[in-house]
Amino acid sequence: MEIEAVGSVPSPRRPVTGVTAELAAARTKLREAAPSDNWEGVLAEVQRLQHDEHTAPLAAMHAVYAKLASGWLPPLSR
């Protein structure tokens, strides 16, 4: 009897939906808006909003995106 290896059977992929899709889309949009040398500072600001102001992750990303759109830039990370 031959048995096919489990690793060779592709698992069906489900489309990403709901909050996960919204978070992924917001992060992509934020990444596209942020200058590449400021990405770490952008992430730091998202984390700061989540921690200090108790903002939900999606809301924090939207807030930082709005700041970037208004001309705000985080300090350059070293």
PAZAPA-4460 file (N, C-alpha, C; in steps of 0.05 Angstrom, whole numbers, plus 32768, in hexadecimal, padded with zeros to 4 digits):
% residues 78
    n_x    n_y    n_z   ca_x   ca_y   ca_z    c_x    c_y    c_z   seq   type   mol
   8011   7FE9   8000   8000   8000   8000   8012   8019   8000     1      M     A
   800C   802C   7FEF   801A   8045   7FEE   800A   805B   7FFB     2      E     A
   8018   806B   800A   800B   8081   8018   8017   809B   800E     3      I     A
   8007   80AE   8006   8010   80C8   7FFC   8017   80D9   8015     4      E     A
   802D   80E6   8013   8036   80F7   8029   8022   810E   802D     5      A     A
   801D   8115   8046   800A   812A   804D   8014   8145   8042     6      V     A
   802E   8149   8043   8039   8163   8039   8034   8168   801C     7      G     A
   802F   8154   800C   802B   8158   7FF0   800E   815E   7FE9     8      S     A
   7FFC   815C   7FFB   7FE0   8162   7FF7   7FDB   817F   7FFE     9      V     A
   7FD4   8190   7FEA   7FD0   81AC   7FF0   7FB7   81B0   8001    10      P     A
   7FBA   81C0   8016   7FA3   81C6   8026   7F93   81DC   8019    11      S     A
   7F78   81DB   801A   7F68   81F0   800D   7F6D   820A   801C    12      P     A
   7F70   821F   800D   7F74   823A   8019   7F59   8249   801A    13      R     A
   7F54   8253   8031   7F3B   8263   8034   7F42   8280   802F    14      R     A
   7F31   828F   8023   7F37   82AB   801F   7F37   82BA   803A    15      P     A
   7F49   82CD   803D   7F4A   82DD   8055   7F33   82F0   8055    16      V     A
   7F23   82EF   806A   7F0C   8301   806C   7F0A   830E   8087    17      T     A
   7EF8   8320   808A   7EF2   832C   80A4   7F08   833E   80AE    18      G     A
   7F0C   833D   80C8   7F1F   834F   80D5   7F3B   834A   80CB    19      V     A
   7F43   8331   80C7   7F5D   832B   80BD   7F63   8338   80A2    20      T     A
   7F50   8337   8091   7F53   8344   8076   7F54   8362   8079    21      A     A
   7F45   836D   808B   7F46   838A   8090   7F61   8393   809B    22      E     A
   7F6B   8384   80AE   7F86   838A   80B9   7F9B   8388   80A3    23      L     A
   7F9A   8373   8093   7FAE   8370   807E   7FAC   8386   8069    24      A     A
   7F94   838E   8062   7F90   83A4   804F   7F9A   83BE   805B    25      A     A
   7F95   83C3   8074   7F9D   83DC   8081   7FBC   83DD   8083    26      A     A
   7FC8   83C7   808A   7FE5   83C6   808C   7FF2   83CA   8070    27      R     A
   7FE7   83BF   805B   7FF1   83C3   8040   7FEF   83E0   8038    28      T     A
   7FD8   83EC   803E   7FD4   8408   8037   7FE7   841A   8046    29      K     A
   7FEB   8414   8060   7FFE   8423   8071   801A   8420   8066    30      L     A
   8022   8408   805F   803D   8402   8054   8042   8412   803B    31      R     A
   802D   8413   802A   8030   8422   8010   8033   8440   8015    32      E     A
   8026   844A   802A   8026   8467   802F   803F   8470   803E    33      A     A
   804C   845E   804C   8063   8465   805C   807D   8464   804C    34      A     A
   808E   8478   804E   80A8   8476   8042   80B7   845E   804D    35      P     A
   80C6   8450   803D   80D3   8438   8046   80E6   843C   805D    36      S     A
   80F3   8453   805F   8105   8457   8075   80F7   845F   808F    37      D     A
   80DD   8462   808E   80CD   846A   80A5   80BB   8453   80AF    38      N     A
   80BC   843C   80A3   80A9   8426   80A9   80AA   841F   80C7    39      W     A
   80C2   841C   80D2   80C4   8415   80EF   80B6   842A   8100    40      E     A
   80B9   8443   80F9   80AD   8459   8109   808E   8458   8106    41      G     A
   8085   8451   80EE   8068   844F   80EA   805D   8438   80FB    42      V     A
   806A   8421   80FB   8061   840B   810C   8062   8412   812A    43      L     A
   8077   8421   8131   8079   842A   814D   8062   843C   8155    44      A     A
   8059   844D   8143   8043   845F   8148   8029   844F   814B    45      E     A
   8025   843B   813A   800E   8429   813C   800D   841C   8157    46      V     A
   8024   8411   815F   8026   8403   8179   8022   8417   8190    47      Q     A
   802C   842F   818D   8028   8444   81A2   800B   844A   81A6    48      R     A
   7FFC   844D   8190   7FE0   8453   8192   7FD1   843C   819F    49      L     A
   7FD9   8423   8198   7FCB   840C   81A3   7FD1   840B   81C2    50      Q     A
   7FE9   8410   81C9   7FF0   840D   81E6   7FE8   8425   81F7    51      H     A
   7FF1   843D   81EE   7FEC   8455   81FE   7FCF   845F   81FE    52      D     A
   7FC3   845D   81E7   7FA8   8467   81E4   7F92   8451   81E2    53      E     A
   7F9B   8438   81E5   7F89   8421   81E5   7F78   8420   81CC    54      H     A
   7F85   8425   81B5   7F78   8425   819C   7F79   8409   8190    55      T     A
   7F63   8400   8183   7F63   83E6   8176   7F77   83E6   815F    56      A     A
   7F82   83CF   8159   7F97   83CE   8143   7F8E   83DA   8129    57      P     A
   7F76   83D4   8120   7F6D   83DF   8106   7F69   83FD   8108    58      L     A
   7F5E   8407   811E   7F5B   8424   8122   7F76   8432   8123    59      A     A
   7F89   8425   8130   7FA4   8431   8132   7FB1   8434   8117    60      A     A
   7FAE   841F   8106   7FB9   8420   80EB   7FAC   8436   80DB    61      M     A
   7F92   8439   80DD   7F83   844E   80CF   7F8C   846A   80D9    62      H     A
   7F90   846C   80F2   7F98   8486   80FE   7FB4   848E   80F4    63      A     A
   7FC6   847B   80F3   7FE1   8481   80E9   7FE1   8486   80CB    64      V     A
   7FD0   8478   80BD   7FCE   847E   80A0   7FC4   849B   809C    65      Y     A
   7FB1   84A3   80AC   7FA7   84BF   80AA   7FBC   84D3   80B0    66      A     A
   7FCD   84CC   80C4   7FE3   84DE   80CB   7FF7   84E0   80B4    67      K     A
   7FFD   84C9   80A8   800F   84CA   8090   8004   84DA   807A    68      L     A
   7FEA   84D7   8075   7FDC   84E6   8060   7FDD   8504   8064    69      A     A
   7FDE   850C   807E   7FDF   8529   8084   7FFB   8534   8084    70      S     A
   800F   8522   807F   802B   852C   807D   803D   8524   8094    71      G     A
   8032   8517   80A8   8042   850E   80BF   8056   84F8   80B7    72      W     A
   806E   84FA   80C1   8082   84E5   80BE   808E   84DF   80D9    73      L     A
   8091   84C6   80DF   809E   84BE   80F8   80BC   84C4   80F6    74      P     A
   80C9   84C6   810D   80E6   84C9   810C   80F3   84B1   80FE    75      P     A
   810A   84B6   80F1   8118   84A0   80E4   8122   848D   80F9    76      L     A
   811F   8473   80F3   8129   845F   8106   8147   845A   80FF    77      S     A
   8156   8453   8113   8172   844F   810F   8179   8432   8111    78      R     A
***
